[in-house]
Amino acid sequence: MILDNAYTLKQLKQLTEALEALFLGSPDKNIMAENCVNADSFLGNVFGLDYAELQAKSAEDLLTLVEKQETKLHAPLYELLGNLFFQNYLKNSDSELGEKAKFLYQKYLETSGVFSLPIIQRINQIQ
């Protein structure tokens, strides 16, 4: 399915903000739950896969999926996928999810050129 770039970026931002709020323990659980429920729908629209299917992919396969998208979407997609894997790493203590989150966060930092202390702290938390 082809999505408008502005809409895609808006969805990426909303989902990333919802996940960030989860990490920080935000009291507004309704908004976060609504945005996280939309994550599978969004992932399906962008990648044609739901989270479970993405989770089964290797880090290199995830990289390939992101690189098929428009260049300006790469950094936000790396961040979003990193956040999704990090959230599930925290829930399940699954080292494979942690390694994928770490890889995606590193790609985000490399691609965006942004120095993000919260992302660096999450990478260190995984190690």
HUCORTA-V994025 format. One line per field, one symbol per residue. ss: DSSP state (H for helix, E for strand, - for the rest). psi: psi as a letter, one per 40 degrees, with the letter a starting at -180 (. if undefined). A space follows every 50 residues. Layout:
ss: ???
psi: ???
//
This chain:
ss: ----HHHHHHHHHHHHHHHHHHHH----HHHHHHHHHHHHHHHHHHH--- HHHHHH--HHHHHHHHH---HHHHHHHHHHHHHHHHHHHHHH--HHHHHH HHHHHHHHHHHH----HHHHHHHHHH-
psi: hhihdddddddddddddddddddefiegdddddddddeddddddddeeii dddddeiiddddddddeeiideeddddddddddddddddddefhdddddd ddddddddddddeihhdddddddddd.
//
